[in-house]
Amino acid sequence: MQINEYILQAWYEKKGMIKYSAHRDIINIFYISLIRAKLPVHYTEGFSKKPKLSFSPALSLGVSSKREFVNIHLNKEIEINDGLLKTLNDAFPAGINFFRLQYVSADINKTVEKIKAFKYRCDIEADFENDDWAAEFIKDKIASIAGCDKIMVDYNDRLRDIKPYIESCILISDGPGIISFSVTTSLIGGSSIKAQLVLNYILGEYKKNMIYCAGIEKEEIIYREEN
């Protein structure tokens, strides 16, 4: 961090249609919206100067989130208050909602190193009332994950064992027409897995044979305990 450079860590939700925007598009949205908010943003050096930002690990396309953060580098310290939150939320499009601001001293790499895992909620909607066997198949798959030695899935045209990355997978509810489960994926060596891979494994043969709608939302970032 340079002299007279302050890092404002902004926590936000990403919901609605904007979840279908790729991470690069989200970055561009931040560039434009921060200029609109008139924050004293610190710019990168070089020919093409841009606001200096660093984000939490990127979400997969189509995944919403209750907890994302971005480190915004500023040229001067500004007061954190409800007015600043309102300024940011007014400057950004619908679907990005800021709820917490704080100053941090560490760079983004130090922040990410503290992350242990990500917790997601997955909802599968289908006509389970007329297909009881499919519902039981999916619930059995969820229950079986804890006892599996390996979970092989197709990832980038090759089979990959994702079991080491699954910390837990628990059925939440199985009401009429919907099955919900929670999956926690570990961050190992700076990498994790997409919750979509777990969802694909659970759906199994029904991914191609069943009409369904699936939603994934990141609910929590879990940090390592400090000694």
FENLIN-V430892 format. One record per run of one state. SS is the DSSP state (H for helix, E for strand, L for the rest). FROM is the first residue (numbers start at 1). LEN is the number of residues. Records with the same first field share a line. If there is no record, write none. Layout:
SS=FROM-LEN + FROM-LEN
//
This chain:
L=1-5 + 15-1 + 21-2 + 38-3 + 42-1 + 44-7 + 52-1 + 56-8 + 75-7 + 92-4 + 105-3 + 114-1 + 127-1 + 131-1 + 148-4 + 155-4 + 162-1 + 174-4 + 187-1 + 189-2 + 192-3 + 204-2 + 210-2 + 224-4
E=6-9 + 41-1 + 43-1 + 51-1 + 53-3 + 64-11 + 96-9 + 115-12 + 152-3 + 159-3 + 166-8 + 178-9 + 188-1 + 191-1 + 212-12
H=16-5 + 23-15 + 82-10 + 108-6 + 128-3 + 132-16 + 163-3 + 195-9 + 206-4
//
